[in-house]
Each structure stands twice: as structure tokens, then as C-alpha cells.
Amino acid sequence: MVNETAGAAPAPNAQSETDPVLALQNVYLKDCSYEAPNGPRMEGNWNPQINLDLHTAATALTPELREVVLTVTVSAKQNDVTIFLVEVKQAGVFLMRNLNEDDAKRAVSSVCPSVLFPYARAAVSQLVTQGGFPQFLLPPVNFDALYASNQTQQPTTTN
């Protein structure tokens, strides 16, 4: 039976007890920091060298709930001088039920960060703008491609 109510979440009993489930329960800013050692004073053209670092970690809260934290670190330098450094830890609680090990790894490394990244991008942009710098938008990140690349680089072990 199809739920025809627009915008309504499916009824909890609409799925069988063995169907895989990945559902976002909550999104929140866990931690953030902003540093601009010299403030927004800029000499010459605004053309900073940007370094973006991403890290994902997961913690089991219950057997079915995991907190996934996406850490986004952005540093901007111009002429070897740090202009600003921003770190945002964007977190989410995800319900993960009946996922096999490979699907759970993919969810934590690809699907969940894809959900959290737009929130982290907005937080980084807001911090940089409030610091007096021109609008700063992080480019989109393809977490599926990063996950696939990481999987091919890791050696496989056989027993």
C-alpha cells in the first residue's frame, strides 16, 4: 500500500522488521572554531590559497543509533600568511537497522556525510562572513567517490 499523503513520513509499520533502514533522527552543530590572526585586513588582491580537510567519525549510541560527526577544516593563506582557519564539527544521529557490515560502512563514510555537509558548509560560510571576509562557499563534495577511492586504496586481507 502506498502512502499518498504529501510530505508525510511513512508509517513505522509499513516496513518489515528485516528491511534495511537508514534514517536521520537529528542534526546539530557539535563544535566549531574560527581564527583570524590578523582580522579581515587584506593587502593586495583577495586570492587566498584554500586547504580543505574532511574527516568522518561514528559512535554507537545504542545498537541501532549512531552519531556521525563530519569535521570540516578550512584554512586560507595568502602569501604564506594564515588569513583564517575554521573548523566545524557537524553531527547527526542516524537510525541504522538491518544493515550489513558493508552497507553500514558505506552509510557512515558516504551517505551520512553527504547529509551533514550542507549544514557544515553553511556554518563555515557564516563564520567566515561574520569574520569580515568576502562570502565563502565550499564546493560540493562527492562522498561516494571519496569512499570508492578509499576502498580501492585499502589493502584487502584474506584469512
Residue frames as qw, qx, qy, qz and C-alpha x, y, z in Angstrom:
[[0.000, 0.889, 0.458, 0.000, 0.00, 0.00, 0.00],
 [0.427, 0.346, 0.002, 0.835, 1.32, 3.44, -0.91],
 [0.204, -0.647, -0.415, 0.606, 1.13, 6.37, 1.49],
 [0.331, 0.611, 0.435, 0.572, -0.41, 9.11, -0.64],
 [0.256, -0.929, -0.209, 0.164, -0.23, 11.90, 1.92],
 [0.518, 0.692, -0.135, 0.485, 2.19, 14.50, 0.56],
 [0.050, 0.689, -0.434, 0.578, 5.08, 15.22, 2.90],
 [0.783, -0.480, 0.207, -0.337, 4.05, 12.64, 5.47],
 [0.052, -0.500, 0.864, -0.036, 6.58, 10.17, 6.78],
 [0.635, -0.027, -0.710, -0.303, 5.78, 6.54, 6.08],
 [0.775, -0.508, 0.057, -0.373, 4.04, 4.72, 8.86],
 [0.231, -0.615, 0.746, -0.106, 6.55, 2.87, 11.08],
 [0.677, -0.019, 0.725, -0.126, 4.87, -0.48, 10.45],
 [0.679, 0.644, -0.082, -0.341, 4.94, 0.00, 6.66],
 [0.396, 0.594, -0.700, -0.008, 8.32, -1.76, 6.53],
 [0.916, -0.188, -0.354, -0.014, 9.01, -5.31, 7.52],
 [0.623, -0.755, 0.192, 0.063, 11.19, -5.91, 10.57],
 [0.801, -0.153, 0.361, 0.451, 14.01, -7.22, 8.36],
 [0.486, 0.790, 0.169, 0.333, 14.15, -4.37, 5.81],
 [0.556, -0.040, -0.152, 0.816, 17.29, -2.22, 5.99],
 [0.097, -0.939, -0.321, -0.072, 16.68, 1.22, 7.48],
 [0.478, -0.039, -0.100, 0.872, 18.85, 4.34, 7.44],
 [0.091, -0.841, -0.434, -0.308, 17.03, 7.37, 8.81],
 [0.231, 0.365, -0.275, 0.859, 18.20, 10.76, 10.06],
 [0.421, -0.624, -0.637, 0.166, 16.97, 11.45, 13.59],
 [0.260, -0.921, -0.111, 0.269, 18.71, 14.73, 14.47],
 [0.615, 0.482, -0.019, 0.623, 21.27, 17.22, 13.08],
 [0.383, -0.914, -0.083, 0.105, 23.30, 19.56, 15.27],
 [0.377, 0.754, -0.381, 0.379, 26.48, 21.60, 15.41],
 [0.859, -0.355, -0.294, 0.223, 28.74, 19.73, 17.83],
 [0.532, -0.593, 0.062, 0.601, 31.72, 22.08, 17.85],
 [0.539, 0.741, 0.156, 0.369, 33.21, 24.94, 15.86],
 [0.480, -0.620, 0.033, 0.620, 36.17, 27.25, 15.99],
 [0.464, 0.819, 0.168, 0.291, 37.20, 30.29, 14.00],
 [0.538, -0.567, 0.084, 0.618, 40.54, 32.07, 13.98],
 [0.482, 0.789, 0.124, 0.360, 41.61, 35.13, 12.01],
 [0.675, -0.310, -0.180, 0.645, 45.01, 36.10, 13.44],
 [0.244, -0.097, 0.091, 0.961, 45.08, 39.49, 11.67],
 [0.352, 0.565, 0.410, -0.624, 41.38, 40.12, 11.24],
 [0.656, 0.598, 0.457, 0.057, 39.94, 40.90, 7.83],
 [0.021, 0.848, -0.304, -0.433, 42.84, 43.17, 6.82],
 [0.831, 0.241, 0.416, 0.279, 43.97, 42.12, 3.37],
 [0.059, -0.709, 0.343, 0.614, 46.70, 43.60, 1.28],
 [0.037, 0.250, -0.777, -0.577, 46.54, 43.26, -2.49],
 [0.612, -0.025, -0.483, -0.626, 44.04, 41.12, -4.34],
 [0.688, -0.211, 0.534, -0.445, 41.84, 38.67, -2.45],
 [0.784, 0.337, -0.473, -0.217, 43.12, 35.38, -3.81],
 [0.497, -0.551, 0.624, -0.244, 43.80, 33.06, -0.87],
 [0.428, 0.216, -0.870, -0.113, 45.12, 29.53, -1.11],
 [0.739, -0.293, 0.165, -0.585, 42.39, 27.34, 0.42],
 [0.228, 0.208, -0.948, 0.081, 43.05, 24.00, 2.09],
 [0.753, -0.219, -0.023, -0.620, 40.04, 21.77, 2.82],
 [0.154, 0.208, -0.948, 0.184, 40.29, 18.74, 5.09],
 [0.742, -0.229, -0.162, -0.609, 37.38, 16.35, 5.77],
 [0.124, 0.187, -0.934, 0.278, 37.10, 13.67, 8.44],
 [0.710, -0.294, -0.265, -0.583, 34.21, 11.42, 9.43],
 [0.082, 0.175, -0.895, 0.403, 33.80, 9.51, 12.68],
 [0.654, -0.344, -0.409, -0.536, 30.95, 7.45, 14.11],
 [0.079, -0.213, 0.796, -0.561, 30.00, 6.45, 17.64],
 [0.420, -0.359, -0.795, -0.250, 27.36, 3.88, 18.55],
 [0.315, -0.354, 0.294, -0.830, 24.81, 5.40, 20.94],
 [0.770, -0.036, 0.494, -0.402, 22.60, 2.32, 21.05],
 [0.579, -0.004, 0.764, 0.284, 22.63, -0.84, 18.93],
 [0.444, 0.621, 0.590, 0.263, 20.55, 1.00, 16.29],
 [0.072, 0.993, 0.092, 0.001, 21.56, 4.66, 16.74],
 [0.724, -0.030, 0.048, 0.687, 24.88, 6.11, 15.63],
 [0.025, -0.932, -0.003, 0.361, 26.21, 9.60, 15.99],
 [0.726, 0.334, 0.235, 0.554, 28.14, 10.53, 12.86],
 [0.192, -0.868, 0.011, 0.458, 30.41, 13.57, 13.05],
 [0.660, 0.569, 0.173, 0.458, 31.73, 15.27, 9.92],
 [0.404, -0.712, 0.035, 0.573, 34.71, 17.50, 10.69],
 [0.543, 0.725, 0.199, 0.374, 35.39, 20.18, 8.08],
 [0.476, -0.640, 0.057, 0.601, 38.62, 22.16, 8.45],
 [0.510, 0.761, 0.210, 0.342, 39.28, 25.08, 6.13],
 [0.460, -0.600, 0.055, 0.652, 42.43, 27.17, 6.17],
 [0.469, 0.843, 0.170, 0.202, 43.04, 30.20, 3.98],
 [0.568, -0.491, 0.158, 0.642, 46.52, 31.56, 3.39],
 [0.474, 0.865, 0.084, 0.145, 47.75, 34.42, 1.29],
 [0.340, 0.755, -0.438, 0.349, 51.49, 34.92, 0.72],
 [0.595, 0.044, -0.721, 0.353, 52.19, 32.20, 3.36],
 [0.133, -0.140, 0.482, -0.855, 50.23, 34.15, 5.98],
 [0.069, -0.412, -0.907, 0.056, 47.20, 32.50, 7.58],
 [0.212, -0.303, -0.184, -0.911, 44.15, 34.61, 6.90],
 [0.678, -0.278, 0.243, -0.635, 41.61, 32.41, 8.64],
 [0.218, 0.111, -0.969, 0.033, 41.19, 28.91, 10.00],
 [0.669, -0.147, 0.092, -0.722, 37.75, 27.39, 10.52],
 [0.167, 0.050, -0.985, 0.012, 36.83, 24.01, 11.94],
 [0.653, -0.113, 0.048, -0.747, 33.24, 22.80, 12.11],
 [0.017, -0.025, 0.996, -0.081, 32.09, 19.51, 13.59],
 [0.609, -0.010, -0.147, -0.779, 28.64, 18.86, 12.20],
 [0.136, -0.078, 0.967, -0.199, 26.90, 15.89, 13.79],
 [0.664, -0.054, -0.281, -0.691, 23.84, 13.82, 13.16],
 [0.468, -0.122, 0.823, -0.298, 22.12, 10.91, 14.82],
 [0.544, 0.231, -0.579, -0.563, 21.15, 8.19, 12.37],
 [0.812, -0.076, 0.470, -0.336, 18.96, 5.16, 12.86],
 [0.381, 0.454, -0.754, -0.282, 20.68, 2.18, 11.26],
 [0.727, -0.089, 0.574, -0.367, 18.77, -1.06, 11.37],
 [0.866, 0.236, 0.441, -0.001, 19.37, -4.32, 9.49],
 [0.426, 0.832, -0.339, -0.109, 22.39, -3.01, 7.56],
 [0.952, 0.007, -0.069, 0.297, 25.10, -5.49, 6.72],
 [0.589, -0.543, 0.071, 0.594, 28.68, -4.51, 7.54],
 [0.414, 0.150, 0.411, 0.799, 29.46, -3.15, 4.06],
 [0.050, -0.742, -0.470, -0.476, 26.26, -1.09, 3.93],
 [0.483, -0.821, -0.218, 0.212, 26.91, 0.30, 7.42],
 [0.559, -0.313, 0.200, 0.742, 30.47, 1.33, 6.42],
 [0.239, 0.392, 0.479, 0.748, 29.15, 2.99, 3.26],
 [0.234, -0.841, -0.449, -0.191, 26.43, 4.77, 5.24],
 [0.527, -0.741, -0.076, 0.409, 28.92, 6.18, 7.77],
 [0.504, -0.293, 0.341, 0.738, 31.53, 7.11, 5.15],
 [0.144, 0.173, 0.566, 0.793, 29.36, 8.34, 2.29],
 [0.184, -0.641, -0.640, -0.380, 25.63, 8.70, 2.87],
 [0.426, -0.757, -0.392, 0.304, 25.71, 10.34, 6.31],
 [0.371, -0.385, 0.102, 0.839, 28.47, 12.86, 5.45],
 [0.096, 0.315, 0.565, 0.756, 26.52, 13.77, 2.29],
 [0.290, -0.762, -0.557, -0.158, 23.56, 14.63, 4.51],
 [0.499, -0.705, -0.209, 0.459, 25.68, 16.60, 7.01],
 [0.523, 0.027, 0.219, 0.823, 27.89, 18.51, 4.56],
 [0.049, 0.676, 0.361, 0.641, 25.35, 21.19, 3.52],
 [0.501, -0.837, -0.221, -0.014, 24.90, 22.11, 7.20],
 [0.688, -0.410, 0.092, 0.592, 28.68, 22.27, 7.71],
 [0.412, 0.358, 0.336, 0.768, 29.09, 24.33, 4.52],
 [0.163, -0.834, -0.314, -0.424, 26.54, 26.87, 5.80],
 [0.627, -0.741, -0.091, 0.223, 28.27, 27.08, 9.20],
 [0.645, -0.124, 0.202, 0.727, 31.70, 27.64, 7.60],
 [0.224, 0.566, 0.369, 0.702, 30.27, 30.31, 5.29],
 [0.345, -0.871, -0.272, -0.220, 28.57, 32.11, 8.16],
 [0.684, -0.591, -0.005, 0.427, 31.69, 32.10, 10.34],
 [0.548, 0.076, 0.274, 0.786, 33.91, 33.44, 7.54],
 [0.045, 0.685, 0.375, 0.623, 31.39, 36.14, 6.60],
 [0.485, -0.846, -0.216, -0.044, 30.89, 37.18, 10.25],
 [0.706, -0.383, 0.072, 0.592, 34.68, 37.44, 10.48],
 [0.064, 0.833, -0.072, -0.544, 34.55, 40.28, 7.94],
 [0.273, -0.254, 0.739, 0.560, 35.74, 38.36, 4.88],
 [0.478, 0.202, -0.407, -0.752, 34.02, 38.11, 1.49],
 [0.888, 0.000, 0.163, -0.431, 31.36, 35.44, 1.09],
 [0.029, 0.449, -0.888, -0.092, 32.97, 32.00, 1.10],
 [0.889, 0.065, 0.097, -0.443, 31.26, 28.88, -0.23],
 [0.433, -0.337, 0.824, 0.142, 32.78, 25.44, -0.12],
 [0.462, 0.250, -0.623, -0.580, 32.48, 23.48, -3.35],
 [0.915, -0.114, 0.002, -0.388, 30.28, 20.36, -3.41],
 [0.158, -0.479, 0.862, -0.039, 31.98, 17.16, -2.26],
 [0.813, 0.094, -0.433, -0.377, 31.27, 13.76, -3.81],
 [0.502, -0.488, 0.645, -0.306, 31.47, 11.49, -0.74],
 [0.952, 0.178, 0.211, -0.133, 30.56, 8.44, -2.86],
 [0.687, 0.637, -0.279, 0.212, 33.67, 8.98, -4.98],
 [0.090, -0.702, 0.593, -0.385, 35.84, 9.58, -1.89],
 [0.782, -0.249, 0.488, -0.295, 34.52, 6.37, -0.32],
 [0.930, 0.365, 0.052, 0.001, 35.12, 4.38, -3.51],
 [0.434, 0.738, -0.426, 0.293, 38.64, 5.80, -3.81],
 [0.362, -0.594, 0.604, -0.390, 39.37, 4.97, -0.19],
 [0.915, -0.041, 0.338, -0.216, 38.11, 1.39, -0.68],
 [0.850, 0.496, -0.115, 0.133, 40.41, 0.81, -3.65],
 [0.214, 0.751, -0.497, 0.379, 43.43, 2.18, -1.75],
 [0.597, -0.491, 0.530, -0.349, 42.96, -0.03, 1.31],
 [0.254, 0.297, -0.910, -0.134, 44.59, -3.43, 1.09],
 [0.841, -0.205, -0.135, -0.482, 42.20, -6.32, 1.42],
 [0.173, -0.435, 0.853, -0.232, 43.06, -9.05, 3.88],
 [0.832, -0.014, -0.406, -0.378, 42.16, -12.67, 3.49],
 [0.522, -0.491, 0.632, -0.293, 42.36, -15.34, 6.13]]
